[in-house]
Amino acid sequence: MAVNPVDTDLTELDDTRDSTWSPYLRAIPVSGIRRMVDVASRMDDVIHLSIGQPNFPTPPHIIDAHIEALQQGQTGYTMDAGLPELRESIALYYARRYRRTLVPENVLVTTGATEAMYLALTATSAPGRQFLVTDPTFLLYAPLIRMNGGEVKYIPTRAENGHQLDPQEVIDSISMRTYGIVLNSPSNPTGTVYPAETIQTILEEAAYRGIYVYSDEVYDHLLLDDDIEYASVLRHATDLDNVMAVSSFSKTFSMAGLRIGWIISSQGAIRKLRRYHMFTTTVANTPAQWAGVAALNGPQDCITDMVQEYAARRDRLVQLVGDTPYLTGYWPQGAFYMFPSLPARVDASAVCMRMLRETGVCTVPGDAFGEHCLNSFRISYSTSMDRIEEAFERIMPWLEKQRFE
């Protein structure tokens, strides 16, 4: 496999010290995912266990709705809060799923879940406000909080208990300055699914103390064990006054590139976020919103089929990790990620880069996801079983040759 002799110049990726740019831009680090993918892009025969998007085609009825919207001239702006038909469909869908009253005024349609989290966190973070964030966690949250002067306090989770979040640790971490708690279940990068007891306990304490709970629920349908019922904050919150739930079509319906997400919260919060949204993306993609209506109101067997395949890949991946020298795994319950550990004090960032260069297998090191998981790395199994098997045919003998002290 050929490697370009000139690697990505990371100084080009991190030029924020140039006085042209706002000091707040320094809160955004060079993405650990981008570091790996940029190097991989200069190589031949790379197997990506790094990409966090489904490898399934978008279901035909969703594609048809998208095309039909284009053909019918649905290419103008919608209402700023979103296509009325989509807001109503989202409200009805989640009202049925979580058995609570929701109306379209509880919904803001955004350009993907990324914009939804951007709006939610940057609209509420400020100097003096502290946010509790699990570690490891998706790399989006902490920079958005810090951009507006907010403080991030990490709550480490541990591989030995499947990276489950201890609600008592969350409660013990709350201080007078704590303004918000950010949750992500199923988790990226660990695949951990929080049980109802954890969500319920955190919500009750947060409501009592007047603390906001931001819940990233983009993987809410990707539950890989039959005995798991998803514990959404929408199901367990007494009311929505201190809750923002974020999701999208990207993972559930394999619509990542169509960029439709949403926030569900109190009507008062949605009114404020609508005003902010008008000065970000203004409106989400119109034909894609019609595709979203078809996704929610059409057949759902596509989700069942995807989940079954992800579960089979998860089962095999757990076996492969267990058979691989120096790796310690666990049982991820959702999404399509696993976050195995190398021996303590091993720098996973250096290992992942060498493994990429020498085997052509691209993963994402733990330093992309927090400060307490530097000996771990993320494996995405949103690729075919054959590619997973081929990747480990390369990884196993390579790791066997390593000598970690």
BABAVEX-486691 format. One record per residue (C-alpha): x, y, z; residue number from 0. Coordinates in Angstrom, 1 decimal. Each point is the difference from the previous one (the first is absolute). Layout:
<rs>
{x: X; y: Y; z: Z; nr: NUM} $
...
</rs>
This chain:
<rs>
{x: 0.0; y: 0.0; z: 0.0; nr: 0} $
{x: 1.4; y: 3.3; z: -1.1; nr: 1} $
{x: 0.4; y: 2.9; z: 2.4; nr: 2} $
{x: 0.5; y: 3.6; z: -1.3; nr: 3} $
{x: 3.4; y: 1.1; z: 1.4; nr: 4} $
{x: -1.5; y: 3.3; z: 1.0; nr: 5} $
{x: -2.5; y: -0.6; z: 2.8; nr: 6} $
{x: -2.8; y: 2.4; z: 0.8; nr: 7} $
{x: 1.5; y: 3.2; z: 1.4; nr: 8} $
{x: -2.0; y: 0.3; z: 3.2; nr: 9} $
{x: 1.2; y: 3.6; z: 0.4; nr: 10} $
{x: -2.2; y: 0.8; z: -3.0; nr: 11} $
{x: -2.9; y: -1.6; z: 1.8; nr: 12} $
{x: 0.6; y: 2.0; z: 3.2; nr: 13} $
{x: 0.7; y: 3.6; z: -1.1; nr: 14} $
{x: -2.3; y: 1.6; z: 2.6; nr: 15} $
{x: 2.9; y: 1.9; z: 1.6; nr: 16} $
{x: 0.0; y: 2.3; z: -3.0; nr: 17} $
{x: -1.3; y: 3.3; z: 1.3; nr: 18} $
{x: -2.6; y: 0.0; z: -2.8; nr: 19} $
{x: -2.1; y: -2.5; z: 1.8; nr: 20} $
{x: -2.1; y: 0.4; z: 3.1; nr: 21} $
{x: 1.6; y: -1.3; z: 3.2; nr: 22} $
{x: -3.1; y: -2.2; z: 0.5; nr: 23} $
{x: 1.0; y: -2.0; z: -3.0; nr: 24} $
{x: 2.9; y: -1.4; z: 2.1; nr: 25} $
{x: -2.6; y: -2.0; z: 2.0; nr: 26} $
{x: -0.5; y: -2.2; z: -3.1; nr: 27} $
{x: 2.8; y: -2.6; z: -0.1; nr: 28} $
{x: 1.3; y: -1.7; z: -3.1; nr: 29} $
{x: -2.3; y: -3.1; z: -0.2; nr: 30} $
{x: 1.7; y: -3.2; z: 0.9; nr: 31} $
{x: -2.2; y: -1.7; z: -2.6; nr: 32} $
{x: 1.2; y: 2.5; z: -2.7; nr: 33} $
{x: 3.7; y: -0.7; z: 0.9; nr: 34} $
{x: -0.5; y: -3.7; z: -0.7; nr: 35} $
{x: -2.2; y: 0.3; z: -3.1; nr: 36} $
{x: 2.3; y: 2.6; z: -1.6; nr: 37} $
{x: 3.0; y: -2.3; z: 0.3; nr: 38} $
{x: -2.1; y: -2.9; z: -1.2; nr: 39} $
{x: -1.1; y: 2.0; z: -3.1; nr: 40} $
{x: 3.6; y: 0.0; z: -1.2; nr: 41} $
{x: 0.3; y: -3.8; z: 0.2; nr: 42} $
{x: -1.2; y: -2.9; z: -2.1; nr: 43} $
{x: -2.0; y: -3.0; z: 1.2; nr: 44} $
{x: -1.3; y: 1.5; z: 3.2; nr: 45} $
{x: -2.7; y: -1.8; z: 2.1; nr: 46} $
{x: -2.0; y: 2.6; z: 1.8; nr: 47} $
{x: -1.2; y: -0.9; z: 3.5; nr: 48} $
{x: -0.2; y: 3.7; z: 0.6; nr: 49} $
{x: -3.1; y: 1.3; z: -1.9; nr: 50} $
{x: -3.0; y: 0.7; z: 2.1; nr: 51} $
{x: -2.8; y: -0.3; z: -2.6; nr: 52} $
{x: -2.1; y: -3.0; z: -1.1; nr: 53} $
{x: 1.2; y: -2.0; z: -3.0; nr: 54} $
{x: -3.6; y: -0.9; z: -0.9; nr: 55} $
{x: -1.8; y: 1.7; z: -2.9; nr: 56} $
{x: -2.8; y: 2.5; z: 0.9; nr: 57} $
{x: -3.3; y: -1.9; z: -0.3; nr: 58} $
{x: -1.7; y: 0.4; z: -3.4; nr: 59} $
{x: -3.2; y: 1.6; z: 1.3; nr: 60} $
{x: 2.1; y: 2.8; z: 1.5; nr: 61} $
{x: 2.0; y: 0.5; z: -3.2; nr: 62} $
{x: -3.3; y: 0.1; z: -1.9; nr: 63} $
{x: -1.4; y: 2.7; z: 2.2; nr: 64} $
{x: 3.1; y: 2.1; z: -0.3; nr: 65} $
{x: -0.1; y: -0.2; z: -3.8; nr: 66} $
{x: -3.7; y: 0.7; z: -0.1; nr: 67} $
{x: 0.5; y: 3.1; z: 2.1; nr: 68} $
{x: 2.6; y: 1.2; z: -2.5; nr: 69} $
{x: -2.2; y: -0.8; z: -3.0; nr: 70} $
{x: -2.9; y: 1.9; z: 1.5; nr: 71} $
{x: 2.1; y: 3.1; z: 0.5; nr: 72} $
{x: 0.4; y: -0.3; z: 3.8; nr: 73} $
{x: 3.3; y: 1.9; z: -0.1; nr: 74} $
{x: -0.8; y: 3.2; z: 1.8; nr: 75} $
{x: 0.2; y: 1.0; z: 3.7; nr: 76} $
{x: -2.2; y: -1.6; z: 2.5; nr: 77} $
{x: -1.1; y: 1.6; z: 3.2; nr: 78} $
{x: 3.0; y: 0.8; z: 2.2; nr: 79} $
{x: -1.0; y: -2.7; z: 2.6; nr: 80} $
{x: -0.3; y: -2.6; z: -2.8; nr: 81} $
{x: -2.5; y: -1.4; z: -2.4; nr: 82} $
{x: -3.4; y: -0.1; z: 1.8; nr: 83} $
{x: -0.7; y: -3.5; z: -1.2; nr: 84} $
{x: 3.4; y: -1.2; z: 1.4; nr: 85} $
{x: -0.4; y: 1.7; z: 3.4; nr: 86} $
{x: -3.4; y: -1.6; z: 0.4; nr: 87} $
{x: 1.4; y: -3.4; z: -1.1; nr: 88} $
{x: 2.9; y: 0.3; z: 2.5; nr: 89} $
{x: -2.4; y: 1.0; z: 2.8; nr: 90} $
{x: -2.4; y: -2.8; z: -0.7; nr: 91} $
{x: 2.7; y: -2.6; z: -0.4; nr: 92} $
{x: 1.7; y: 0.7; z: 3.3; nr: 93} $
{x: -3.3; y: 0.6; z: 1.8; nr: 94} $
{x: -1.0; y: -3.6; z: -0.9; nr: 95} $
{x: 3.5; y: -1.4; z: 0.7; nr: 96} $
{x: 0.5; y: 1.6; z: 3.4; nr: 97} $
{x: -3.6; y: 0.4; z: 1.1; nr: 98} $
{x: 0.0; y: 3.7; z: 0.7; nr: 99} $
{x: -1.8; y: 3.0; z: -1.5; nr: 100} $
{x: 2.0; y: 1.7; z: -2.6; nr: 101} $
{x: -1.1; y: 2.6; z: -2.6; nr: 102} $
{x: 1.8; y: 1.5; z: -3.0; nr: 103} $
{x: 0.9; y: 3.1; z: 2.1; nr: 104} $
{x: 2.3; y: -2.3; z: 2.1; nr: 105} $
{x: 2.1; y: -0.7; z: -3.2; nr: 106} $
{x: 2.6; y: 2.0; z: -1.8; nr: 107} $
{x: 1.4; y: -1.6; z: -3.2; nr: 108} $
{x: 3.7; y: 0.6; z: -0.6; nr: 109} $
{x: 2.7; y: -0.8; z: -2.5; nr: 110} $
{x: 1.0; y: -3.3; z: 1.6; nr: 111} $
{x: 0.4; y: -0.8; z: 3.7; nr: 112} $
{x: 3.3; y: 1.9; z: -0.1; nr: 113} $
{x: -1.8; y: 3.3; z: -0.5; nr: 114} $
{x: -2.5; y: -1.0; z: 2.6; nr: 115} $
{x: 2.7; y: -0.6; z: 2.6; nr: 116} $
{x: 1.8; y: 3.2; z: -1.1; nr: 117} $
{x: -3.2; y: 2.1; z: 0.6; nr: 118} $
{x: -0.7; y: -1.7; z: 3.3; nr: 119} $
{x: 3.4; y: 0.3; z: 1.5; nr: 120} $
{x: 1.3; y: 3.3; z: -1.4; nr: 121} $
{x: -3.3; y: 1.7; z: 0.8; nr: 122} $
{x: 0.3; y: -0.9; z: 3.7; nr: 123} $
{x: 3.7; y: -0.2; z: 0.8; nr: 124} $
{x: 1.7; y: 3.1; z: 1.5; nr: 125} $
{x: 2.8; y: 1.0; z: 2.3; nr: 126} $
{x: -0.6; y: -1.4; z: 3.5; nr: 127} $
{x: -2.3; y: -2.8; z: -1.2; nr: 128} $
{x: 1.3; y: -3.5; z: 0.4; nr: 129} $
{x: -1.1; y: -3.0; z: -2.0; nr: 130} $
{x: 0.4; y: -3.7; z: 1.0; nr: 131} $
{x: 1.1; y: -2.1; z: -2.9; nr: 132} $
{x: 0.9; y: -3.7; z: 0.0; nr: 133} $
{x: 3.4; y: -1.2; z: -1.0; nr: 134} $
{x: 0.4; y: -1.5; z: -2.5; nr: 135} $
{x: -2.7; y: 1.7; z: -2.0; nr: 136} $
{x: -0.7; y: 1.4; z: -3.5; nr: 137} $
{x: 2.5; y: 2.7; z: -0.9; nr: 138} $
{x: -2.6; y: 2.7; z: -0.8; nr: 139} $
{x: -1.2; y: 1.0; z: 3.4; nr: 140} $
{x: 3.0; y: 1.3; z: 1.9; nr: 141} $
{x: 1.2; y: 2.5; z: -2.7; nr: 142} $
{x: -3.5; y: 1.4; z: -0.4; nr: 143} $
{x: -0.2; y: 0.7; z: 3.7; nr: 144} $
{x: 3.4; y: 1.5; z: 0.2; nr: 145} $
{x: -0.5; y: 2.2; z: -3.1; nr: 146} $
{x: -2.4; y: 2.2; z: 2.1; nr: 147} $
{x: 2.1; y: -0.1; z: 3.1; nr: 148} $
{x: -1.7; y: -2.9; z: 1.8; nr: 149} $
{x: 2.0; y: -2.5; z: 2.1; nr: 150} $
{x: 0.0; y: -3.7; z: -0.7; nr: 151} $
{x: 0.3; y: -2.4; z: 2.9; nr: 152} $
{x: 0.6; y: -3.6; z: -1.1; nr: 153} $
{x: -1.5; y: -3.1; z: 1.7; nr: 154} $
{x: 2.2; y: -3.0; z: -0.9; nr: 155} $
{x: -1.6; y: -3.3; z: -0.8; nr: 156} $
{x: 1.8; y: -3.3; z: 0.1; nr: 157} $
{x: 0.4; y: -2.9; z: -2.4; nr: 158} $
{x: -0.2; y: -2.5; z: 2.8; nr: 159} $
{x: -3.7; y: 0.9; z: 0.5; nr: 160} $
{x: -0.8; y: 0.4; z: -3.6; nr: 161} $
{x: 0.4; y: 3.8; z: 0.2; nr: 162} $
{x: -3.3; y: 0.3; z: 1.9; nr: 163} $
{x: -0.6; y: 3.3; z: 1.6; nr: 164} $
{x: -0.4; y: -0.1; z: 3.8; nr: 165} $
{x: -2.8; y: 2.5; z: 0.8; nr: 166} $
{x: 1.4; y: 0.5; z: 3.5; nr: 167} $
{x: 3.3; y: 1.2; z: -1.5; nr: 168} $
{x: -2.0; y: 2.5; z: -2.1; nr: 169} $
{x: -1.9; y: 1.3; z: 3.1; nr: 170} $
{x: 3.3; y: 0.2; z: 2.0; nr: 171} $
{x: 1.6; y: 2.0; z: -2.8; nr: 172} $
{x: -2.8; y: 2.7; z: 0.0; nr: 173} $
{x: 1.2; y: 3.3; z: 1.4; nr: 174} $
{x: -1.5; y: 3.4; z: 0.5; nr: 175} $
{x: 1.2; y: 0.9; z: -3.5; nr: 176} $
{x: -1.4; y: -3.0; z: -1.8; nr: 177} $
{x: -2.4; y: 1.1; z: -2.6; nr: 178} $
{x: -0.4; y: -3.0; z: -2.3; nr: 179} $
{x: 0.6; y: -3.8; z: -0.4; nr: 180} $
{x: 0.7; y: -1.4; z: -3.4; nr: 181} $
{x: -1.1; y: -3.6; z: -0.6; nr: 182} $
{x: 0.5; y: -2.3; z: -3.1; nr: 183} $
{x: -1.6; y: -3.4; z: 0.1; nr: 184} $
{x: 0.6; y: -2.2; z: -1.9; nr: 185} $
{x: 3.5; y: 1.5; z: 0.2; nr: 186} $
{x: 2.4; y: 1.0; z: -2.6; nr: 187} $
{x: 2.8; y: -1.3; z: 0.4; nr: 188} $
{x: -0.9; y: -2.8; z: 2.4; nr: 189} $
{x: -3.3; y: -1.4; z: -1.2; nr: 190} $
{x: -1.2; y: 0.1; z: 3.7; nr: 191} $
{x: -3.8; y: 0.2; z: 0.6; nr: 192} $
{x: -1.0; y: 1.6; z: 3.3; nr: 193} $
{x: -2.8; y: -1.7; z: 1.9; nr: 194} $
{x: -3.2; y: 1.7; z: 1.0; nr: 195} $
{x: 1.2; y: 0.2; z: 3.7; nr: 196} $
{x: 3.0; y: 2.1; z: -1.0; nr: 197} $
{x: -2.0; y: 2.4; z: -2.2; nr: 198} $
{x: -2.8; y: 0.3; z: 2.6; nr: 199} $
{x: 2.4; y: 0.7; z: 2.9; nr: 200} $
{x: 1.9; y: 2.7; z: -2.0; nr: 201} $
{x: -3.2; y: 1.6; z: -1.2; nr: 202} $
{x: -1.5; y: 0.2; z: 3.5; nr: 203} $
{x: 3.1; y: 1.6; z: 1.5; nr: 204} $
{x: 0.3; y: 2.4; z: -2.9; nr: 205} $
{x: -3.6; y: 1.1; z: 0.3; nr: 206} $
{x: 0.4; y: 0.5; z: 3.7; nr: 207} $
{x: 3.1; y: 2.2; z: -0.5; nr: 208} $
{x: -1.2; y: 1.8; z: -3.1; nr: 209} $
{x: 2.7; y: -1.5; z: -2.2; nr: 210} $
{x: -0.5; y: -0.5; z: -3.7; nr: 211} $
{x: 0.4; y: -3.5; z: -1.5; nr: 212} $
{x: 1.1; y: -0.2; z: -3.7; nr: 213} $
{x: -0.5; y: -3.5; z: -1.4; nr: 214} $
{x: 1.5; y: -1.0; z: -3.3; nr: 215} $
{x: -2.2; y: -2.9; z: -1.2; nr: 216} $
{x: 1.0; y: -0.5; z: -3.6; nr: 217} $
{x: 0.6; y: -3.7; z: 0.6; nr: 218} $
{x: -3.3; y: -0.5; z: 1.8; nr: 219} $
{x: -1.2; y: -2.8; z: -2.3; nr: 220} $
{x: 3.2; y: -1.9; z: -0.2; nr: 221} $
{x: -0.4; y: -2.3; z: 3.0; nr: 222} $
{x: 1.7; y: -3.3; z: -0.6; nr: 223} $
{x: -1.5; y: -2.2; z: 2.8; nr: 224} $
{x: -3.6; y: -1.0; z: 0.1; nr: 225} $
{x: -0.4; y: 0.6; z: 3.7; nr: 226} $
{x: 0.9; y: 3.7; z: -0.2; nr: 227} $
{x: -2.7; y: 2.7; z: 0.0; nr: 228} $
{x: 1.3; y: 3.4; z: -0.9; nr: 229} $
{x: 0.1; y: 2.5; z: 2.9; nr: 230} $
{x: -0.6; y: 3.4; z: -1.7; nr: 231} $
{x: -0.2; y: 3.2; z: 2.0; nr: 232} $
{x: -3.2; y: 0.5; z: -1.8; nr: 233} $
{x: -1.5; y: -3.0; z: 1.7; nr: 234} $
{x: 1.3; y: 0.6; z: 3.5; nr: 235} $
{x: 0.1; y: 3.8; z: 0.4; nr: 236} $
{x: -3.0; y: 1.4; z: 2.1; nr: 237} $
{x: -0.1; y: 2.9; z: -2.4; nr: 238} $
{x: 2.2; y: 1.5; z: -2.7; nr: 239} $
{x: 0.8; y: 3.3; z: 1.7; nr: 240} $
{x: 3.7; y: -1.0; z: 0.7; nr: 241} $
{x: 0.4; y: -2.7; z: -2.8; nr: 242} $
{x: 1.2; y: 0.2; z: -3.6; nr: 243} $
{x: -0.1; y: -3.2; z: -2.0; nr: 244} $
{x: 1.9; y: -0.1; z: -3.3; nr: 245} $
{x: -0.2; y: -2.6; z: -2.7; nr: 246} $
{x: 0.0; y: -0.4; z: -3.8; nr: 247} $
{x: -0.7; y: -2.3; z: -2.9; nr: 248} $
{x: 3.7; y: -0.6; z: -0.7; nr: 249} $
{x: 0.6; y: -3.3; z: 1.9; nr: 250} $
{x: -3.5; y: -1.4; z: 0.3; nr: 251} $
{x: -1.0; y: 0.3; z: -3.7; nr: 252} $
{x: 3.6; y: 0.1; z: -1.5; nr: 253} $
{x: -0.6; y: 3.6; z: -1.1; nr: 254} $
{x: 3.2; y: 1.6; z: 1.2; nr: 255} $
{x: 0.6; y: 2.2; z: -3.0; nr: 256} $
{x: -3.5; y: 1.4; z: -0.1; nr: 257} $
{x: 0.7; y: 1.9; z: 3.1; nr: 258} $
{x: -3.3; y: 0.1; z: 1.9; nr: 259} $
{x: -0.1; y: 0.1; z: 3.8; nr: 260} $
{x: -2.1; y: 1.6; z: 2.7; nr: 261} $
{x: -0.3; y: 1.2; z: 3.6; nr: 262} $
{x: -2.9; y: -0.9; z: 2.2; nr: 263} $
{x: -0.5; y: 2.2; z: 3.0; nr: 264} $
{x: -2.4; y: 2.3; z: 1.7; nr: 265} $
{x: -2.0; y: 2.4; z: -2.2; nr: 266} $
{x: 1.8; y: 2.9; z: 1.7; nr: 267} $
{x: 3.4; y: -1.4; z: -0.8; nr: 268} $
{x: -0.9; y: -0.8; z: -3.6; nr: 269} $
{x: -1.2; y: 3.6; z: -0.5; nr: 270} $
{x: 3.4; y: 1.3; z: 1.2; nr: 271} $
{x: 2.0; y: -2.5; z: -2.1; nr: 272} $
{x: -2.1; y: 0.8; z: -3.1; nr: 273} $
{x: 1.3; y: 3.6; z: 0.2; nr: 274} $
{x: 3.6; y: -1.3; z: 0.3; nr: 275} $
{x: -0.5; y: -2.5; z: -2.8; nr: 276} $
{x: -1.0; y: 2.8; z: -2.4; nr: 277} $
{x: 3.5; y: 1.3; z: 0.3; nr: 278} $
{x: 1.8; y: -3.3; z: -0.5; nr: 279} $
{x: -1.4; y: -2.1; z: -2.9; nr: 280} $
{x: -3.4; y: 1.8; z: -0.1; nr: 281} $
{x: -1.8; y: -3.2; z: -1.2; nr: 282} $
{x: 0.8; y: -3.6; z: -0.5; nr: 283} $
{x: 0.1; y: -1.6; z: -3.5; nr: 284} $
{x: -3.5; y: 0.1; z: -1.3; nr: 285} $
{x: -0.2; y: -3.2; z: -2.3; nr: 286} $
{x: 1.8; y: -1.9; z: 2.8; nr: 287} $
{x: -2.6; y: 1.0; z: 2.5; nr: 288} $
{x: -2.6; y: -1.6; z: -2.3; nr: 289} $
{x: 2.1; y: -3.1; z: 0.0; nr: 290} $
{x: -0.1; y: 0.1; z: 3.8; nr: 291} $
{x: -3.8; y: 0.1; z: 0.0; nr: 292} $
{x: 0.1; y: -3.2; z: -2.1; nr: 293} $
{x: 2.5; y: -1.6; z: 2.4; nr: 294} $
{x: -2.1; y: 0.5; z: 3.1; nr: 295} $
{x: -3.3; y: -0.9; z: -1.7; nr: 296} $
{x: 1.2; y: -2.8; z: -2.2; nr: 297} $
{x: 1.0; y: -3.6; z: 0.6; nr: 298} $
{x: 2.4; y: -0.5; z: 2.9; nr: 299} $
{x: 1.3; y: -3.5; z: -0.9; nr: 300} $
{x: 3.2; y: 1.7; z: -1.3; nr: 301} $
{x: 0.9; y: 0.8; z: 3.6; nr: 302} $
{x: -0.5; y: -3.6; z: 1.1; nr: 303} $
{x: 2.2; y: -1.3; z: -2.8; nr: 304} $
{x: 2.8; y: 2.4; z: 0.8; nr: 305} $
{x: -0.1; y: -0.7; z: 3.7; nr: 306} $
{x: 0.2; y: -3.8; z: -0.6; nr: 307} $
{x: 3.1; y: 0.4; z: -2.2; nr: 308} $
{x: 1.6; y: 2.4; z: 2.5; nr: 309} $
{x: -0.6; y: -2.5; z: 2.8; nr: 310} $
{x: 1.6; y: -2.8; z: -2.0; nr: 311} $
{x: 3.0; y: 2.2; z: -0.7; nr: 312} $
{x: 0.2; y: 1.0; z: 3.7; nr: 313} $
{x: 0.0; y: -3.6; z: 1.1; nr: 314} $
{x: 2.8; y: -0.9; z: -2.4; nr: 315} $
{x: 2.0; y: 3.1; z: 1.0; nr: 316} $
{x: -0.2; y: -0.9; z: 3.7; nr: 317} $
{x: 1.5; y: -3.4; z: -0.9; nr: 318} $
{x: 2.7; y: 1.5; z: -2.1; nr: 319} $
{x: 1.1; y: 2.6; z: 2.6; nr: 320} $
{x: 0.0; y: -2.8; z: 2.6; nr: 321} $
{x: 2.4; y: -2.0; z: -2.2; nr: 322} $
{x: 2.3; y: 2.9; z: -0.8; nr: 323} $
{x: 3.2; y: 0.5; z: 2.1; nr: 324} $
{x: 0.1; y: 3.0; z: 2.3; nr: 325} $
{x: -3.7; y: 0.9; z: -0.6; nr: 326} $
{x: -2.6; y: 0.1; z: 2.8; nr: 327} $
{x: -3.6; y: 0.2; z: -1.1; nr: 328} $
{x: -3.5; y: 0.0; z: 1.4; nr: 329} $
{x: -3.6; y: -0.4; z: -1.2; nr: 330} $
{x: -1.3; y: 3.1; z: -1.9; nr: 331} $
{x: -3.8; y: 0.1; z: 0.0; nr: 332} $
{x: -0.7; y: 2.6; z: -2.7; nr: 333} $
{x: 1.1; y: 2.2; z: -2.9; nr: 334} $
{x: 2.8; y: -1.5; z: -2.0; nr: 335} $
{x: 3.1; y: 0.7; z: 2.0; nr: 336} $
{x: 2.3; y: -1.8; z: 2.4; nr: 337} $
{x: 2.8; y: 1.6; z: 2.0; nr: 338} $
{x: 2.5; y: -2.6; z: 1.0; nr: 339} $
{x: 2.9; y: 0.7; z: 2.3; nr: 340} $
{x: 3.7; y: -0.6; z: -0.4; nr: 341} $
{x: 2.2; y: -0.6; z: 3.1; nr: 342} $
{x: 0.0; y: 2.9; z: 2.5; nr: 343} $
{x: 2.3; y: 2.9; z: -0.9; nr: 344} $
{x: 0.3; y: -1.0; z: -3.6; nr: 345} $
{x: -0.5; y: 2.9; z: -2.4; nr: 346} $
{x: -2.8; y: -1.1; z: -2.2; nr: 347} $
{x: 0.5; y: 3.0; z: -2.3; nr: 348} $
{x: 3.5; y: -1.1; z: -0.9; nr: 349} $
{x: -1.1; y: -3.6; z: -0.3; nr: 350} $
{x: -2.9; y: 0.8; z: -2.3; nr: 351} $
{x: 2.2; y: 2.1; z: -2.3; nr: 352} $
{x: 2.6; y: -2.7; z: -0.2; nr: 353} $
{x: -2.6; y: -2.6; z: -0.6; nr: 354} $
{x: -1.5; y: 2.0; z: -2.8; nr: 355} $
{x: 3.3; y: 0.5; z: -1.7; nr: 356} $
{x: 1.2; y: -3.6; z: 0.4; nr: 357} $
{x: -3.3; y: -1.9; z: -0.5; nr: 358} $
{x: -2.3; y: 2.4; z: -1.8; nr: 359} $
{x: -2.7; y: -0.3; z: 2.7; nr: 360} $
{x: -1.4; y: 3.4; z: 1.0; nr: 361} $
{x: -1.5; y: 0.4; z: 3.5; nr: 362} $
{x: -0.4; y: 3.1; z: 2.2; nr: 363} $
{x: 2.1; y: 0.4; z: 3.2; nr: 364} $
{x: -1.6; y: 0.8; z: 3.3; nr: 365} $
{x: 1.5; y: 3.5; z: 0.4; nr: 366} $
{x: -2.6; y: 1.0; z: -2.6; nr: 367} $
{x: -2.7; y: -0.7; z: 2.5; nr: 368} $
{x: 1.3; y: 1.3; z: 3.4; nr: 369} $
{x: 2.8; y: 0.3; z: 2.5; nr: 370} $
{x: -0.3; y: -3.3; z: 1.9; nr: 371} $
{x: 0.1; y: -2.6; z: -2.7; nr: 372} $
{x: 3.4; y: 0.4; z: -1.6; nr: 373} $
{x: 0.6; y: -3.7; z: -0.2; nr: 374} $
{x: -3.2; y: -0.8; z: -1.9; nr: 375} $
{x: -1.1; y: 0.4; z: -3.6; nr: 376} $
{x: -3.3; y: -0.1; z: -1.8; nr: 377} $
{x: -1.0; y: -2.7; z: -2.5; nr: 378} $
{x: -3.0; y: 0.7; z: -2.2; nr: 379} $
{x: -1.8; y: -3.1; z: -1.3; nr: 380} $
{x: -2.1; y: 1.9; z: -2.4; nr: 381} $
{x: 1.8; y: -1.9; z: -2.8; nr: 382} $
{x: -0.5; y: -3.5; z: -1.4; nr: 383} $
{x: 0.7; y: -3.1; z: 2.0; nr: 384} $
{x: 2.6; y: -1.0; z: -2.7; nr: 385} $
{x: 1.9; y: 3.3; z: 0.5; nr: 386} $
{x: -0.1; y: -0.5; z: 3.8; nr: 387} $
{x: 1.5; y: -3.5; z: -0.4; nr: 388} $
{x: 2.6; y: 1.3; z: -2.4; nr: 389} $
{x: 1.0; y: 2.8; z: 2.3; nr: 390} $
{x: 0.6; y: -2.4; z: 2.9; nr: 391} $
{x: 2.0; y: -2.3; z: -2.2; nr: 392} $
{x: 2.4; y: 3.0; z: -0.2; nr: 393} $
{x: -0.4; y: 1.3; z: 3.5; nr: 394} $
{x: 0.5; y: -3.3; z: 1.9; nr: 395} $
{x: 3.5; y: -1.0; z: -1.2; nr: 396} $
{x: 1.1; y: 3.7; z: 0.1; nr: 397} $
{x: -0.9; y: 0.4; z: 3.6; nr: 398} $
{x: 1.5; y: -3.4; z: 0.9; nr: 399} $
{x: 3.4; y: 1.4; z: -1.1; nr: 400} $
{x: -0.3; y: 3.1; z: 2.2; nr: 401} $
{x: 1.7; y: 0.3; z: 3.4; nr: 402} $
{x: -1.8; y: 2.2; z: 2.4; nr: 403} $
{x: 1.6; y: 0.8; z: 3.3; nr: 404} $
</rs>
